[in-house]
Amino acid sequence: MMWNQSKRKGFSGQKPKEDDDAWAMTYGDMMSLLLVFFILIVAISTVDPVRMQQVSQQLRESIGGKEEDVPTLKEIEQELKESISQLQIEEVVAVSRDKNGVSLVMRGESFFPSGSATLYPGTASFLNEVAWQIQKNPYMISVEGHSDNIPISTSLFPSNWELSGARAGAVVRYFESRGIRRSRMRIIGWADAKPVDPDVGNSTPQARAQNRRVVITFLNEFAERSVDSAYIPSQP
């Protein structure tokens, strides 16, 4: 009888103080985890993909993984400048670098006949060098065609839109013939929508000559790994 009374008292007695506070610790842990989760989401949404790849590479090396030699865009810029200097084509090709990547600006009349999207045969040595750089590196490639504002209307090119896109396409097709996978490249035809100097536009013959160009950009963005490993680089 005494046992039953003490058992009932155990059920009806007041809980220890620490039991009442246990839920607060669990709640605090959950809120901390949620805060960390949202911080990670924000960080990932604004991360530089190239920098992320470099950090991942360093982590793999630190734990004994296979070392990968991924040149920076600055190093690619320097190599391209050296190649242009060796080919002595500084007057027709310029190199620049910004937050979007490294760009090669090709003067249109030096690579294509007027009103045509057929590359001059003499441009092969330069394009081969660019193709070699693309093969060595994992960056995505953008090729943009630009024109002046003088209208064109032929059976092949009803307007400057078609001509600028066709010139960008000719460069991409050449790279594809050198073994570059098409999924690594993008084609954009701007016609006269993006002059070199928006203030001057196409108001002078010199400005129109500058605006007739093709721009090849090593983007600040990596191609898919499966694509990069799908071909074997071969120097021209």
Protein Blocks (a to p, Z undefined) as FASTA:
>chain_A
ZZmmmmmmmmmmccdfklmmmmmmmmmmmmmmmmmmmmmmmmmmmpcfklmmmmmmmmmm
mnopacdddddfklmmmmmmmmmmmnopmlmoccdddfkbccddddfklmbcehiabdcf
klmmmmmmmmmmmmmpccdcdddddddfbdcddfklmbfklmmmmmmmmmmmmmmmnopa
fklpccddekjmlcfblmlommbfklmmmmnccdddddfbdcdfklmmmpccddZZ
